[in-house]
C-alpha cells in the first residue's frame, strides 16, 4: 500500500468547505429577517443594533416588541409560517459565531415565555384575519377512490393467486441470495 503524504490544508480550503455547508436560502432568509429587525430598530429610534444585544432577556423583550408591530414592506401582515421562519432565522443568527449571545433556543417556550405568549397572540390574530390558513388538500372524490381501487396494483381482480407465491425459509444466506436476485430484476419484470 503506497504511503500518502498528508498535507496541512490552507485556511482558504477550510473556508471554502465551510461556505459549501451553508444553505443559500437559509442564509438569505436569515439576512432578510435581520435586516428587517435592524430597520425596525432604526425607525423606532431604539439604541444599538441586533448584534449589540448580549442578554437573552433583552433579546426576548425586543423581539416581543418587534413581532407585535412587524408587517411586510407593502403593509400586509406576514403569514403564520413566515413568523415561524423568522424565529428560526433569529435562532440561526444568535447561534452563529458572530453573536454575543451563544447557544440559545428561541423555540424553547419555557425559556422565552413572553416571546411565545406574544407570538401566540399574534398568530391567533393573524389566523382570525385569514393569514393563518393553509392551502391543505382536498378530499378524494368517489371516482378517484374507485380508480385507485381498480388499478391493477391494488386490485384483487387480477391477483396471481396463491399458486404463484412461495415462502422463503428464515435462513440468512438464502434471504441474502434472494435479495441480490430481486435487486437485479428490472422494474415490472413480471409484467
C-alpha atoms as an extended CHARMM CRD file, in Angstrom:
* protein
*
       191  EXT
         1         1  UNK       CA              0.0000000000        0.0000000000        0.0000000000  PROA      1               0.0000000000
         2         2  UNK       CA              1.5810000000        3.2860000000       -1.0760000000  PROA      2               0.0000000000
         3         3  UNK       CA              2.2140000000        5.8510000000        1.6040000000  PROA      3               0.0000000000
         4         4  UNK       CA              0.2000000000        9.0330000000        1.1830000000  PROA      4               0.0000000000
         5         5  UNK       CA              1.7770000000       12.3080000000        2.1880000000  PROA      5               0.0000000000
         6         6  UNK       CA             -0.5770000000       14.3010000000        4.3580000000  PROA      6               0.0000000000
         7         7  UNK       CA             -0.6840000000       17.9930000000        3.7300000000  PROA      7               0.0000000000
         8         8  UNK       CA             -1.8970000000       20.6860000000        6.0180000000  PROA      8               0.0000000000
         9         9  UNK       CA             -4.9140000000       22.3890000000        4.4120000000  PROA      9               0.0000000000
        10        10  UNK       CA             -4.6980000000       26.0650000000        3.6880000000  PROA      10              0.0000000000
        11        11  UNK       CA             -7.1110000000       28.4000000000        5.5020000000  PROA      11              0.0000000000
        12        12  UNK       CA             -8.7410000000       29.1100000000        2.1310000000  PROA      12              0.0000000000
        13        13  UNK       CA             -9.5000000000       25.3980000000        1.6230000000  PROA      13              0.0000000000
        14        14  UNK       CA            -11.0980000000       25.1500000000        5.0470000000  PROA      14              0.0000000000
        15        15  UNK       CA            -13.1710000000       28.2990000000        4.4500000000  PROA      15              0.0000000000
        16        16  UNK       CA            -14.2420000000       27.0100000000        1.0190000000  PROA      16              0.0000000000
        17        17  UNK       CA            -15.6020000000       23.8120000000        2.5770000000  PROA      17              0.0000000000
        18        18  UNK       CA            -17.3460000000       25.7340000000        5.3350000000  PROA      18              0.0000000000
        19        19  UNK       CA            -19.0290000000       28.0020000000        2.7800000000  PROA      19              0.0000000000
        20        20  UNK       CA            -20.3200000000       24.9710000000        0.8840000000  PROA      20              0.0000000000
        21        21  UNK       CA            -22.1090000000       23.8050000000        4.0340000000  PROA      21              0.0000000000
        22        22  UNK       CA            -24.2410000000       26.9670000000        4.1490000000  PROA      22              0.0000000000
        23        23  UNK       CA            -27.6710000000       26.5470000000        2.5790000000  PROA      23              0.0000000000
        24        24  UNK       CA            -28.2350000000       29.5940000000        0.3800000000  PROA      24              0.0000000000
        25        25  UNK       CA            -31.9550000000       30.0310000000        1.1100000000  PROA      25              0.0000000000
        26        26  UNK       CA            -31.4630000000       29.7930000000        4.8730000000  PROA      26              0.0000000000
        27        27  UNK       CA            -28.6920000000       32.3720000000        4.6640000000  PROA      27              0.0000000000
        28        28  UNK       CA            -30.8780000000       34.7280000000        2.5980000000  PROA      28              0.0000000000
        29        29  UNK       CA            -33.8800000000       34.2810000000        4.8950000000  PROA      29              0.0000000000
        30        30  UNK       CA            -31.7800000000       34.9570000000        7.9870000000  PROA      30              0.0000000000
        31        31  UNK       CA            -30.2390000000       38.0330000000        6.3910000000  PROA      31              0.0000000000
        32        32  UNK       CA            -33.6820000000       39.3010000000        5.3440000000  PROA      32              0.0000000000
        33        33  UNK       CA            -35.1440000000       38.9820000000        8.8560000000  PROA      33              0.0000000000
        34        34  UNK       CA            -32.0740000000       40.5490000000       10.4680000000  PROA      34              0.0000000000
        35        35  UNK       CA            -32.2720000000       43.4910000000        8.0430000000  PROA      35              0.0000000000
        36        36  UNK       CA            -35.9990000000       43.9050000000        8.7880000000  PROA      36              0.0000000000
        37        37  UNK       CA            -35.2880000000       43.9270000000       12.5120000000  PROA      37              0.0000000000
        38        38  UNK       CA            -32.4530000000       46.4550000000       12.0660000000  PROA      38              0.0000000000
        39        39  UNK       CA            -34.8020000000       48.6710000000       10.0340000000  PROA      39              0.0000000000
        40        40  UNK       CA            -37.4020000000       48.4260000000       12.8190000000  PROA      40              0.0000000000
        41        41  UNK       CA            -34.7010000000       49.4320000000       15.3330000000  PROA      41              0.0000000000
        42        42  UNK       CA            -33.7540000000       52.4440000000       13.2360000000  PROA      42              0.0000000000
        43        43  UNK       CA            -37.3540000000       53.5050000000       12.5220000000  PROA      43              0.0000000000
        44        44  UNK       CA            -38.3320000000       53.3750000000       16.2010000000  PROA      44              0.0000000000
        45        45  UNK       CA            -35.1330000000       55.0930000000       17.3850000000  PROA      45              0.0000000000
        46        46  UNK       CA            -34.1030000000       52.1540000000       19.5570000000  PROA      46              0.0000000000
        47        47  UNK       CA            -30.4410000000       52.2940000000       20.5720000000  PROA      47              0.0000000000
        48        48  UNK       CA            -27.8710000000       49.8470000000       19.2100000000  PROA      48              0.0000000000
        49        49  UNK       CA            -28.1210000000       47.0010000000       16.7550000000  PROA      49              0.0000000000
        50        50  UNK       CA            -29.1540000000       43.3950000000       16.9680000000  PROA      50              0.0000000000
        51        51  UNK       CA            -25.5050000000       42.3790000000       17.1490000000  PROA      51              0.0000000000
        52        52  UNK       CA            -25.1000000000       44.5650000000       20.2760000000  PROA      52              0.0000000000
        53        53  UNK       CA            -27.6320000000       42.5490000000       22.2810000000  PROA      53              0.0000000000
        54        54  UNK       CA            -25.7580000000       40.4510000000       24.8190000000  PROA      54              0.0000000000
        55        55  UNK       CA            -28.5440000000       39.4590000000       27.2140000000  PROA      55              0.0000000000
        56        56  UNK       CA            -31.2170000000       36.9030000000       26.3280000000  PROA      56              0.0000000000
        57        57  UNK       CA            -33.8650000000       38.7360000000       28.4030000000  PROA      57              0.0000000000
        58        58  UNK       CA            -33.2250000000       41.9560000000       26.4470000000  PROA      58              0.0000000000
        59        59  UNK       CA            -33.4470000000       39.9450000000       23.2250000000  PROA      59              0.0000000000
        60        60  UNK       CA            -36.7950000000       38.4940000000       24.2940000000  PROA      60              0.0000000000
        61        61  UNK       CA            -38.1780000000       41.9660000000       25.1130000000  PROA      61              0.0000000000
        62        62  UNK       CA            -37.0520000000       43.4400000000       21.7950000000  PROA      62              0.0000000000
        63        63  UNK       CA            -38.3930000000       40.5010000000       19.7830000000  PROA      63              0.0000000000
        64        64  UNK       CA            -41.7480000000       40.8200000000       21.5840000000  PROA      64              0.0000000000
        65        65  UNK       CA            -41.9440000000       44.4840000000       20.5630000000  PROA      65              0.0000000000
        66        66  UNK       CA            -40.8570000000       43.6890000000       17.0030000000  PROA      66              0.0000000000
        67        67  UNK       CA            -43.3500000000       40.8560000000       16.4570000000  PROA      67              0.0000000000
        68        68  UNK       CA            -46.1510000000       42.9940000000       17.8810000000  PROA      68              0.0000000000
        69        69  UNK       CA            -45.8290000000       45.5570000000       15.0650000000  PROA      69              0.0000000000
        70        70  UNK       CA            -43.9930000000       43.7650000000       12.2260000000  PROA      70              0.0000000000
        71        71  UNK       CA            -45.5300000000       43.5710000000        8.7600000000  PROA      71              0.0000000000
        72        72  UNK       CA            -44.3830000000       43.4080000000        5.1560000000  PROA      72              0.0000000000
        73        73  UNK       CA            -42.9960000000       46.4180000000        3.2980000000  PROA      73              0.0000000000
        74        74  UNK       CA            -46.3050000000       46.7650000000        1.4110000000  PROA      74              0.0000000000
        75        75  UNK       CA            -48.2200000000       46.9600000000        4.7110000000  PROA      75              0.0000000000
        76        76  UNK       CA            -49.6950000000       43.4520000000        4.5960000000  PROA      76              0.0000000000
        77        77  UNK       CA            -49.3440000000       41.1380000000        7.5530000000  PROA      77              0.0000000000
        78        78  UNK       CA            -46.8890000000       38.2610000000        7.4990000000  PROA      78              0.0000000000
        79        79  UNK       CA            -48.3360000000       34.7630000000        7.3570000000  PROA      79              0.0000000000
        80        80  UNK       CA            -48.0670000000       32.4510000000       10.3340000000  PROA      80              0.0000000000
        81        81  UNK       CA            -45.4260000000       30.3410000000        8.5760000000  PROA      81              0.0000000000
        82        82  UNK       CA            -43.3780000000       33.4760000000        7.8990000000  PROA      82              0.0000000000
        83        83  UNK       CA            -43.3310000000       34.2620000000       11.6180000000  PROA      83              0.0000000000
        84        84  UNK       CA            -42.1740000000       30.7270000000       12.3380000000  PROA      84              0.0000000000
        85        85  UNK       CA            -39.4420000000       31.1870000000        9.7270000000  PROA      85              0.0000000000
        86        86  UNK       CA            -38.4620000000       34.4300000000       11.4420000000  PROA      86              0.0000000000
        87        87  UNK       CA            -37.9690000000       32.6560000000       14.7730000000  PROA      87              0.0000000000
        88        88  UNK       CA            -35.7620000000       30.0880000000       13.0370000000  PROA      88              0.0000000000
        89        89  UNK       CA            -33.8080000000       32.8660000000       11.3150000000  PROA      89              0.0000000000
        90        90  UNK       CA            -33.2040000000       34.7290000000       14.5900000000  PROA      90              0.0000000000
        91        91  UNK       CA            -32.2160000000       31.4380000000       16.1830000000  PROA      91              0.0000000000
        92        92  UNK       CA            -29.7170000000       30.8440000000       13.3720000000  PROA      92              0.0000000000
        93        93  UNK       CA            -28.3090000000       34.3480000000       13.7410000000  PROA      93              0.0000000000
        94        94  UNK       CA            -27.8490000000       34.1780000000       17.5010000000  PROA      94              0.0000000000
        95        95  UNK       CA            -26.2010000000       30.7700000000       17.3750000000  PROA      95              0.0000000000
        96        96  UNK       CA            -23.7180000000       31.9950000000       14.7920000000  PROA      96              0.0000000000
        97        97  UNK       CA            -20.1560000000       32.7100000000       15.8350000000  PROA      97              0.0000000000
        98        98  UNK       CA            -20.6160000000       36.4980000000       15.3720000000  PROA      98              0.0000000000
        99        99  UNK       CA            -23.3160000000       36.8400000000       18.0410000000  PROA      99              0.0000000000
       100       100  UNK       CA            -22.6260000000       37.9090000000       21.6240000000  PROA      100             0.0000000000
       101       101  UNK       CA            -25.3580000000       35.5650000000       22.8880000000  PROA      101             0.0000000000
       102       102  UNK       CA            -24.4560000000       31.9000000000       22.4840000000  PROA      102             0.0000000000
       103       103  UNK       CA            -26.3950000000       28.6630000000       22.4750000000  PROA      103             0.0000000000
       104       104  UNK       CA            -29.9230000000       29.9690000000       22.6690000000  PROA      104             0.0000000000
       105       105  UNK       CA            -33.0450000000       28.1940000000       21.5080000000  PROA      105             0.0000000000
       106       106  UNK       CA            -35.8190000000       30.6490000000       20.7240000000  PROA      106             0.0000000000
       107       107  UNK       CA            -38.0910000000       27.6700000000       20.0460000000  PROA      107             0.0000000000
       108       108  UNK       CA            -37.9300000000       26.7720000000       23.7520000000  PROA      108             0.0000000000
       109       109  UNK       CA            -41.2310000000       28.1090000000       25.0510000000  PROA      109             0.0000000000
       110       110  UNK       CA            -40.2110000000       27.6740000000       28.6850000000  PROA      110             0.0000000000
       111       111  UNK       CA            -37.0130000000       29.6930000000       28.2760000000  PROA      111             0.0000000000
       112       112  UNK       CA            -38.7760000000       32.5200000000       26.3870000000  PROA      112             0.0000000000
       113       113  UNK       CA            -42.3670000000       32.5750000000       27.7180000000  PROA      113             0.0000000000
       114       114  UNK       CA            -43.0340000000       36.2640000000       26.9540000000  PROA      114             0.0000000000
       115       115  UNK       CA            -41.8830000000       35.8380000000       23.3550000000  PROA      115             0.0000000000
       116       116  UNK       CA            -44.1360000000       32.8370000000       22.8450000000  PROA      116             0.0000000000
       117       117  UNK       CA            -47.0900000000       34.4730000000       24.5420000000  PROA      117             0.0000000000
       118       118  UNK       CA            -46.6640000000       37.4240000000       22.1630000000  PROA      118             0.0000000000
       119       119  UNK       CA            -46.2660000000       35.1250000000       19.1490000000  PROA      119             0.0000000000
       120       120  UNK       CA            -49.2950000000       33.0430000000       20.1080000000  PROA      120             0.0000000000
       121       121  UNK       CA            -51.3860000000       36.1980000000       20.3850000000  PROA      121             0.0000000000
       122       122  UNK       CA            -50.0880000000       37.4130000000       17.0170000000  PROA      122             0.0000000000
       123       123  UNK       CA            -50.7620000000       34.0130000000       15.4250000000  PROA      123             0.0000000000
       124       124  UNK       CA            -54.3260000000       33.9530000000       16.7670000000  PROA      124             0.0000000000
       125       125  UNK       CA            -54.8950000000       37.4730000000       15.4520000000  PROA      125             0.0000000000
       126       126  UNK       CA            -53.4640000000       36.5290000000       12.0380000000  PROA      126             0.0000000000
       127       127  UNK       CA            -55.4820000000       33.3090000000       11.8970000000  PROA      127             0.0000000000
       128       128  UNK       CA            -58.6870000000       35.1860000000       12.6830000000  PROA      128             0.0000000000
       129       129  UNK       CA            -57.8480000000       37.5990000000        9.8440000000  PROA      129             0.0000000000
       130       130  UNK       CA            -57.2040000000       34.7650000000        7.3670000000  PROA      130             0.0000000000
       131       131  UNK       CA            -53.3930000000       34.9090000000        7.3410000000  PROA      131             0.0000000000
       132       132  UNK       CA            -53.0150000000       31.5760000000        9.0970000000  PROA      132             0.0000000000
       133       133  UNK       CA            -54.9240000000       29.4920000000        6.6060000000  PROA      133             0.0000000000
       134       134  UNK       CA            -53.1010000000       26.6540000000        4.9310000000  PROA      134             0.0000000000
       135       135  UNK       CA            -53.6280000000       25.5010000000        1.3770000000  PROA      135             0.0000000000
       136       136  UNK       CA            -54.2520000000       21.9070000000        2.5200000000  PROA      136             0.0000000000
       137       137  UNK       CA            -55.5040000000       19.1900000000        0.2160000000  PROA      137             0.0000000000
       138       138  UNK       CA            -58.9630000000       18.3140000000       -0.9940000000  PROA      138             0.0000000000
       139       139  UNK       CA            -60.6010000000       15.0100000000       -0.1410000000  PROA      139             0.0000000000
       140       140  UNK       CA            -60.6170000000       12.3380000000       -2.8280000000  PROA      140             0.0000000000
       141       141  UNK       CA            -63.7240000000       12.0740000000       -4.9620000000  PROA      141             0.0000000000
       142       142  UNK       CA            -65.5970000000        8.7760000000       -5.3210000000  PROA      142             0.0000000000
       143       143  UNK       CA            -64.2760000000        8.4140000000       -8.8910000000  PROA      143             0.0000000000
       144       144  UNK       CA            -60.6790000000        8.8710000000       -7.7120000000  PROA      144             0.0000000000
       145       145  UNK       CA            -61.1110000000        6.2580000000       -4.9780000000  PROA      145             0.0000000000
       146       146  UNK       CA            -62.6380000000        3.8050000000       -7.4840000000  PROA      146             0.0000000000
       147       147  UNK       CA            -59.7600000000        4.3460000000       -9.9150000000  PROA      147             0.0000000000
       148       148  UNK       CA            -57.2640000000        3.6500000000       -7.1400000000  PROA      148             0.0000000000
       149       149  UNK       CA            -59.0650000000        0.5040000000       -6.0180000000  PROA      149             0.0000000000
       150       150  UNK       CA            -59.4780000000       -0.8080000000       -9.5780000000  PROA      150             0.0000000000
       151       151  UNK       CA            -55.8470000000       -0.1950000000      -10.5230000000  PROA      151             0.0000000000
       152       152  UNK       CA            -54.0060000000       -3.4770000000      -11.2670000000  PROA      152             0.0000000000
       153       153  UNK       CA            -51.5010000000       -2.8420000000       -8.4830000000  PROA      153             0.0000000000
       154       154  UNK       CA            -54.2090000000       -2.5470000000       -5.8000000000  PROA      154             0.0000000000
       155       155  UNK       CA            -56.9440000000       -4.7320000000       -7.2600000000  PROA      155             0.0000000000
       156       156  UNK       CA            -57.6520000000       -8.3560000000       -6.2930000000  PROA      156             0.0000000000
       157       157  UNK       CA            -59.3470000000       -8.9350000000       -9.6610000000  PROA      157             0.0000000000
       158       158  UNK       CA            -56.1310000000       -9.9470000000      -11.4100000000  PROA      158             0.0000000000
       159       159  UNK       CA            -54.3040000000      -11.3880000000       -8.4090000000  PROA      159             0.0000000000
       160       160  UNK       CA            -51.6950000000      -14.0120000000       -9.2890000000  PROA      160             0.0000000000
       161       161  UNK       CA            -53.1680000000      -16.2830000000       -6.6160000000  PROA      161             0.0000000000
       162       162  UNK       CA            -51.6070000000      -18.5000000000       -4.0120000000  PROA      162             0.0000000000
       163       163  UNK       CA            -50.1150000000      -20.8590000000       -6.6110000000  PROA      163             0.0000000000
       164       164  UNK       CA            -47.6290000000      -18.2270000000       -7.7120000000  PROA      164             0.0000000000
       165       165  UNK       CA            -46.4430000000      -17.2720000000       -4.2320000000  PROA      165             0.0000000000
       166       166  UNK       CA            -43.8160000000      -19.0750000000       -2.1970000000  PROA      166             0.0000000000
       167       167  UNK       CA            -42.2180000000      -18.7030000000        1.1850000000  PROA      167             0.0000000000
       168       168  UNK       CA            -38.5370000000      -18.1390000000        1.8560000000  PROA      168             0.0000000000
       169       169  UNK       CA            -37.1330000000      -20.0760000000        4.7990000000  PROA      169             0.0000000000
       170       170  UNK       CA            -35.6270000000      -17.8510000000        7.5210000000  PROA      170             0.0000000000
       171       171  UNK       CA            -32.0330000000      -18.7280000000        6.6310000000  PROA      171             0.0000000000
       172       172  UNK       CA            -29.8060000000      -15.6740000000        6.2430000000  PROA      172             0.0000000000
       173       173  UNK       CA            -27.7590000000      -16.9920000000        3.2620000000  PROA      173             0.0000000000
       174       174  UNK       CA            -30.8830000000      -17.8340000000        1.2780000000  PROA      174             0.0000000000
       175       175  UNK       CA            -32.5410000000      -14.4960000000        2.0790000000  PROA      175             0.0000000000
       176       176  UNK       CA            -29.3730000000      -12.6550000000        1.0670000000  PROA      176             0.0000000000
       177       177  UNK       CA            -29.2760000000      -14.5120000000       -2.2810000000  PROA      177             0.0000000000
       178       178  UNK       CA            -32.9210000000      -13.6870000000       -2.9810000000  PROA      178             0.0000000000
       179       179  UNK       CA            -32.3350000000      -10.0400000000       -2.0470000000  PROA      179             0.0000000000
       180       180  UNK       CA            -29.4610000000       -9.8290000000       -4.5580000000  PROA      180             0.0000000000
       181       181  UNK       CA            -31.5480000000      -11.5200000000       -7.2590000000  PROA      181             0.0000000000
       182       182  UNK       CA            -34.5770000000       -9.2980000000       -6.6990000000  PROA      182             0.0000000000
       183       183  UNK       CA            -32.4080000000       -6.1640000000       -6.5990000000  PROA      183             0.0000000000
       184       184  UNK       CA            -31.0470000000       -7.0190000000      -10.0640000000  PROA      184             0.0000000000
       185       185  UNK       CA            -34.5020000000       -7.5250000000      -11.5950000000  PROA      185             0.0000000000
       186       186  UNK       CA            -35.7110000000       -4.5840000000      -13.6540000000  PROA      186             0.0000000000
       187       187  UNK       CA            -38.8920000000       -2.8390000000      -12.5120000000  PROA      187             0.0000000000
       188       188  UNK       CA            -42.0810000000       -4.5170000000      -13.7680000000  PROA      188             0.0000000000
       189       189  UNK       CA            -40.1020000000       -7.6210000000      -14.7970000000  PROA      189             0.0000000000
       190       190  UNK       CA            -43.1250000000       -9.8190000000      -14.1490000000  PROA      190             0.0000000000
       191       191  UNK       CA            -45.3900000000       -7.8010000000      -16.4840000000  PROA      191             0.0000000000
